[in-house]
Amino acid sequence: MNRPALVDRLRALPEPARMALAGAVTGLSFPPLPLGFLAWVGLVPLIRAWDREQSPGRAALQGWYWSLGYLLVTLYWLSFNTGTTPLPAFLSMLGTVGLLSVNYLIIGGWFGWLRRHWGPAALWLLPVVWVAVEYVRTYGSLGFPWVALANTQTDYLLPMQNAAITGIYGISFWVVLLNILLLELLRSRDRRLPALLLALALLLPWGTGWLLLPPIQPGSLRVAVIQPNVNAAEKWNPDLRQRIFAQLHSMTRAVAVDSPDVVFWPEAAAPTYLRRGGRRYLRDIQRLAADIKAPVVTGMPDFERLSRDEVRYYNSIGYIDSTGLRSTYQKIRLVPFAERMPPLFGWLKIIDLLGINLGEFASGQSYTVFEAGGATFSVGICLETTFPDVYRHFARAGAGFLVGAVNDGWYNNGLSSGPYQHAAQFRYRAIELRRPVLRVANTGISMLVDSGGRVTRQLALNQVGSFSADIAPSTRPTFYSRFGDVFAWLNLLVGLSLSVWTIWLQRRPAK
């Protein structure tokens, strides 16, 4: 089929299909496929439709059509949750897509309203609107920055460096702007100026990224990572508990020949309540820490009894040395529905009867900082690694390097892109805060990332393995640690201010 015929067929598709197809193309730009450049063009059909649309309601609907393709391609792997049966897993994936698609209804409706009042000039406000909504949706119990456009660009180290100033939202702004400039190029008669502007916009972040990229620093602290690759279905089987601990001990002793200052086990590596019913396992880890002369930092479940009838359960990190469990961190940003029911959805507890496990963990309150070998560090858990603000709080509390303890085993069946997407996003935390980050995952991908976002060590998915490496902790404040997402806040402020001004102009009496 020749190119004109293909274009004609695409244009002949119903609008919902065309928008969803464009969204799907953008979704393909997420890892593990090295197709980040697709995000530079995947919004063009949507923006073209929005720029022609006079009805905010229609623009909102077009954004929703686009989001269905984008979100289904990006998050299809949620339907592979091995912690439940196929039907509930599929329904939970559709529910997630449905909730997130509301964001694109809002983007389309807001932009469509501005377009109706400001005409073609409103097109240049679209990056502002997009970033404002993308940022606001990270707040609250349903916050979910996973599908931010910035996360399509994790193959491009130099453009990623700009997140040190703008956060990930500056990268999202750039992606939307590239799509607008490409549309302008395609529909211009004289293409010289649009081509020049597009080239400048495309290349500028590579140049500024090169200037921002820090040199490689020599390491002063040795860390060790254990990736046990325990099947999620086996982890909580009491009959296998002894075997799981024996594997962790054996791997830790093996890596101890490199004399690490601290050893990290992944999220929920200890499949028992160490402080309650699993004290003998805690004593074993104490002896292990004494033998290797280094503390062990492990994911573990935990709870506290507030009264006879009230118990709070936590997804926790424990710091264990030869004297015992010295300190803990309780996960703050919980996975909605899986770890904690959002307040507005309490009525959904009834679907426990369908086999969907809706967790009831409590949220931690303190951004804990640990110390080992003279260096300070903090450990976020699983989904927290995708939240820039969580790690900014760790850095401001004094962490010299950052750790993400993860268990992606529930979505790790060989067909899932989830673990790859999850790992790639964590590189931004190193860039934003200019600290080395260490990802320790049960089934992978475990990795060490230096302060420039370069992956220096890595263990593949579904691999049993370990590594030790030297890192260079730093407690120096950075622009991002000081000011956070000021770029996103500026976009939100501009978008809201222009909207208020527009309303005022519409209501002002005519002279």
N, C-alpha and C positions, 0 to 999 in steps of 0.2 A: 504494500500500500504506500503511495507516495505521500509526501508531507502535506500538500494542500488537501488531499482527500481525507487524511487523518484529522486535520484541523476542522474541516467541514463537519465530519462526524461528531467530533467533540462539541462543536457549537450547536449541533442538532439535538444533543442530549437535553432532557428536562433540566431546569435550573437546579433542583435539589441534587441531582446526580452530578452535574458539573461542579458544584460547590464541594460536595463530599469527595469527589475525585481529587480536587485541588488540595483539600485538607489531607487526604491520604498520602499524596506526594510529599507534603511537608512532614507528615509523620515518619516517612521513610528516612528522614535526615537524622533521626536519633540513632545512637549506637544500638547494635554493634556494627551496622553497615557504615562504611566510610563515605556517606553521602550527605554530609552536612551542607554542602552547597545547594541542595534541593530546597532548603529553607529560604534561599535568596530569591527563588522564583515561585514557590508554592502559594504565596499569598496574592500573586498578580491577578488571577481570575476573580478572587474575592474583592480586592481593592477596586478593580475595574467595575464590578457590579455595584459596589457601594458608591463609587464616584458618579454613577449614572442614576442612582436611585433617589427619588424625591421623598419617599415615605420612610420615616424612622422605623416604623413597624416592619416594613418589608426588609429594611437593612438588618434589623435584628434577626429576622428569620433567615436571611442569607448567611449571617454569621453562625447561626445555629446549624444550618446544613453543613457548612464548612467544618465546624467543630466535630461533627459526628465522624467524618472521615479521619480527621486529625487524631482524635482521641481513641478511636477504635484501633487504628494502626499502632499508636504509641502504647496503649495499655491493654491490648488483647491478652497479654500474658496473665492478667489477673484471673482469667477464667481457668488457669492451670493450677489453682491453689490445691495442693495435695492434702491440706488439712481438713477438707470437707469433700462432699460428693460432687460430681460434675455439674448437676443442675444448680445447686446453690452457688457454686463458684461462678458459673456463667451469669447468674442473676446479679451477683455482687459486682461483677465487672460492668454489666449494663447499668446498674445503679450508680457506680462511680462515674461512668461516662455521662449519665444523665445529669448528675449534680454539677460536674465540671462544665458541661456545655452551657450552663446558665451564664458563665462568665463571658462567653462569646456572643450570647444574646445581648448582654449589657454593652459590650464593646460596639456591636453593630448598631444598637438602638441609640447609644450616646453619640457615636460618630454621625449616624444618619440625621439626628436632630441638629447637630452642628452644621452638617452639610446643607440642610434645608435653609438655615439662616445665614450662613456665610458663603455659600456657593462653592465654586471650585477651590477657593483658597483654603477651605477647611481640610483639604487633602493633606496638608502639611502638619495638621494637628493630629493625624491618626497615630503616629508613633507615641505622642503624649498620652492619648486616650488608652492605647494598648498597654503601655507600661503602667499607667495608673491603676487599671483594673487588675493587671497581672500581679502588681504588688499588694493591693488590698486583699486579694484572695489568699494570701499567705497567713492572714490573721484568723483568730478564732479556732474553735475545735475542729473545723473542717479545712484548715489551712493546708495547702498542697502545692508547693512550688515545683513539683516534679516536671510538669509539662510546660514550664517557661520556655520561650523560644531560645533563650540563651543556652539551654541544655542541648540544643541541636549542634552547637559549635564546638564541642569538646575535642574534636580532632585537630583544631587549629590553635596551637599553643600561643602564637603571638597575639592574635586578636583577643584571646582569653585574658591576656595581661591587663587589659583595660578595666577589668573587674576590680583591680586594686584601687581604682578611683571611683568608678560608677557602680560597682557591684554588678551582679548578673543582669540587672535591669538595663544597664547601658548597652549590653550585648543584644538584648531583645530589641531595644530602640534601633540599633544599627540594622538588624535583620529586617524590621518593618520598613525602615528608610530605603534599604536597597531594593525592596520590592516596589516601592513607590517610584524610585528613580528609573527602574527598569521599565515600568509601565509608561512613564513619560517618554523614555527613549523609543519604545515600540510605536507610540501613537503620534510622534512628532514628525513633521515634514522635514524640517532641518534638524538633523540628528547630531550635529557637531557639539552643541552646548550640552544637551542631555547626556551624550556619551562621555564628555569630559567630566561632568558632575558625578556620573555613575562610577567612572574609573577612580576619581578622587575619593569618593565615599567608600569604595571597596578597598582601596589600598591604604588609606590613612590609618585605620586601626592596626594594620600590620607594622607600619612605621612606628607609631607610638608604642605598640606592644614590644617592639625590639628595644626601644629606649627604656621601657619599664622592666624588662626581664632582668632579674638579679643574677649575679654570677653564682656559680656553684660554690658552696661553703664547705670547708672541711668539717667532718663530724667530731663531736666531743663527747657523745653519749652513745652507748651501744644498746640497741633494743632487739628483742627477739619476738617473732610472731609464730603462733601455732595455728595451722589450718587442719582440723581433724577430719573434715568432710564426713560428718555423721549424718546419716539419713534422717530427715525430719520426722518420719514415722517411727523411727527407732529411739529417738532421743529421750522420750518420756516413758519408755518401757522400763518398769522397775527391774525386770529380769536382766536388762542389759546395762544397768547403771554401773556396775562394777567394771565391766569391760570398757565402758566409755572413759571412766576415770583412769583406768590402767593405761589406755592409749594416750591420754593427755599427759600423764606422768612420764611415760616412756619417751614421747616426743620432746618433752621439756628437758629431760635429762640429756637427750642426744644433742639438742641445740645449746645446752649449757657449756659445752666444751669451748664455745666462743666467748665465754665469760661476759654474758650480757648484764647490763645494769638493771634491767627490768624485763619480764616476760609477759606477753599478752595472750590471753585466750579469748575466743570470740563471744558474742552475745549468747547468753543462756548455755555456755559451755558446761557449767556445773548443773546437771539436771536434778537438783534437789535443793531444799531450803537449808543452806549450810549453817545458819545460825539457830535453826530449830531442830528438825528431825535428822539433819545430816551432819551432826557435829563430828562424827568419826571421819567423814570425808574432809572436813575442815582441818582436823588434826593432821591428816595425811598431807594436805597441801602445805601446812605449816612446816612439817618435816622436810618436804620437798624444797621449800624456800630456804630453809636453813642449810640444806645440803648444797644447793647451787649458789648460795650467797647472793640471792636476788629475790625481790618480791615478785609475786604472781598476781596479775590483774585479770580478773575473770568476770564474764557475765554470769548472772545468777538470779533466780527468783528470790524474792524476799517479802516479808510481811511484818506488820506490827499490830498488836492487839490493843485497841483503844479502850475497850470495855468487854464485858462478857459476850455481848451481842454484836460488837462492831470490830471488824478486822479490815485493815488496808493492805492490799497486795501491790507490790512494786516490781517492775522490770528494772533490775539493778546491776551495778558494777561494784565488785568488791576488790579491795586492795588487801592482799594477804602477805604477811611476812612471817618470820620465824616466831613472832610473838602472838600471832593470831590475825583476826579480821580487824585491820586498823581503821579503815574508813570505807564509806560507800557513797555511791551516786545513784539517785533514783531518777529514772527517765522522766523528763518534763513534757516533751511534745509527744503525746501518745498517738498511735495509729487510730483514726476514727473508725468506729464499729468493731475493729479487730481487738483493740486493747481497751477502748473506752467508748461508751455510748455518748454521742453529742447530746447536749441537753434537750434540743428540739425534737430528738428522735427516740425518746424513751419508750414510746409505744411500740417500737420495733422489736422490743425484747420478746414479743410473742413468736418471732420467727426462729427462736431457739429450738422450737419444736420441729423445725424443718431440717435441723442438723447444721445450721450456721452458728458457729461459736462467736458470740458477741462478748468480748472480754470486759472485765470490770476492774482494771488496774486503776490505782490512784496515781496522780501526777506528783512528781517531785517538786520541790520548791527552791532548791539551792544548786547553783552552778559550782559543783565541787572541783577543787584543784588538788591533785595528788603530787607527791614528790618522790623521786628516785634518782640516785646517783648525782645529787646536786641539781637536778633539773625538775621543773614543774610541768605538769601536763593535766589535761582533762579528757574525759572519754564520753562522747555522745553515743547514743544507741540507735541503730537501724535507721528509721525514717528521719531522725534528727540530723543525720549527715547531709540532708538536702536543704536544711534551713540555715541560711547564712547568719541570721540573728542569734541562733543558739550558740554558734561557735564564736561569734563576736563577743557574746557575754563571757564565754570561757576565756578568751584572750584578755578581756578587760579585767577579769578576776585574777589574772597573773599566769595563765598557762603558757609555757614556753614551747610546747609542741602539742599537737592535737591528734586524737585517736577516734576512730569510728569502729565500734564493735557491732558486727552485723551477723544476722542469720537469714540468708536468702533461700534457705533450703526448701521452704514451702513452695517456691516458684521456680524450682530448678530441675526441669525434666528433659533438658536438651532442646526444647522448642521455645524457650522463653528468652526474650531480650531484656527482661527486668534486671537481672544481676549486672549486665553490662551497662545499662543506663544508670543504675544506682552507683556503681563504682566510678563512672566517668564524672558524675556531678561533684563528687567529693574533691576533685582536683581544684575546683573553684575556691574551696575553703583555704587551701594553701596560698593561693594567689591573693585573696582578699586580705589575709592577715599576715602574709609573709612569714609563715611558720611551716616547718615540715609537718605533714600529716601522715598518719599510719592507719591503714584500713586492715582490720583483722576480722576475717569472715569465716564462718563455719564451713561452707562449701565453696567459698571463693566469691569474688576475686579479692584476695588479700594483696596489699601493695604498699609500697613506701613512695611518697611523693615529696620532693624537696620544695623549698619555699617559692620556687618559680613555677610550680605546677608540673615539673618533669617527673615522670614515673621512673624511678631508679631501680626498684625491685618489684617483682610481681609473681604471684602463684596463680596458676590457671584455674578456671572453673572446674569443679568436680575432681580436684586433685588433692590427695593427702600430702601435706608438705609443711615445711617450716623454713624460715630464714632469719638470719641476724644481720644487722647493718648498723653503721654509725650515722648519727644524725646531728644536726647543728641547731639546737633549740635557741629561741630568741624571744625576749620579752619586750623588745622595742615596740612602741606604739606605731601604728600605721594610719594612713589617712582613713581607711575603712574602719579600723577599730575605734578611732576617735569620733567619726561622723556618721558611720553606718550608711544606710541607704538614702543619703541626702539627695542623690540624683533622682531616685524614685519619688521621694517626697516633693521635689521641685516639679516633677511632671504632674503629680497629683494636684499640687497647688495651682499650677498653670491651668490644668484642665478644669478644675472647679471654679477658678476665678473667671475664666473666659465664659464658662457656662452661666455663672451669676450675672456677669456683665451682659451677656446675650439676653437673659430674661429681663434685666433692667431696661435695655434698649427697646425690647418689644413692648414693655408696659409704659414707657415714657410717653407722655402726651405729645402728639404731633404739633409742631409749631405752625 
